[in-house]
Amino acid sequence: MKAYVLIKISPGEILPALKLLRRLDDIEDATMTFGPYDAVAVVEGCNIKQISHQVSCDIQSIPGVLETCTCLAVDQS
C-alpha cells in the first residue's frame, strides 16, 4: 500500500525536516514542493494501520512539521 503525504513545514525548517523525513523507514521519497504544501513524502506500508502510524507518530513529530494531508494511492490494474 502506498500513500502520498503532503506536508506543511515552518519557514526555515524545510531542509532540516526533509533530511529527517528521508531517514525514516518506509519513506520511499521526500521532495520539496512549491504551492500550498512545502513537501511531499511517498510512504509504503503493509496496511492502513502501518501508514497511519508512520504519519501520526513519525512524520508529524518532526520539528517544523505543521500539518499533513495523507492521500492513499489507488491501483487500478
N, C-alpha and C positions, 0 to 999 in steps of 0.2 A: 504494500500500500504506500502511496506517495502523497505528500501534501506540499503545497507552496505556502509559506508563511510570510506575509507582508508585515514589515516591521517599521514602526516609527521610533526614531532614536534622538536623544537630546543633541542639540547643536554642539559640535566639538567632540562628540563621543562616537561618531560613526566608525572611524577607522579602528579604534580600540575594540569596539563592540564586534565588528566584523572579524577581527583577529580571534576573539574568543569564540564566536559562532563557529568558525572553521575548525576549531579544536574539538568540538562536541562530536560524540559518537552519533551515528545515524543522520548526520548532516552531510548530504551529497555535495552541496554547493551553497555558498553565501555570496551575494553580489550587491554592491551599492547601486541604488537606482535614483533617478530624478523623478519628481512628481509628489503625490500625496504621501508616499512611503519612502523611507530612506534606504531600505534594503529588502531583499527577498532571499529566503532560505528554502532549499529543497530538502525536505525531511522524508526519510524512509522508515517504515515501521511494519511490523507483522500485522498489526491491527490498530483500530482507532484508539484503544486504551494506551498503547505504546506511544503513538503520536501525541496524544493528549498530555501524557507525562512529559515528553520531550519539550513541548511548547510551554506548559504551565510551570514546570519545575526548573528546566534548564535554560530555555531561551528567555523567558520573562524575568529570570533572576540576574541576567547580565546587566551590569551597571550601564545606565544610559537608555535602556530599553523602556519606552513609554507605553507602547501599545502594539498588539499583534492582531492580525486577521488571518485565520487559517482557512485555506481553500483546498479541499480534498480533490485529488485528481481522479477522474473517471476514465477508465479504459474501455473503449467501445469495441475492441477487437474480439 
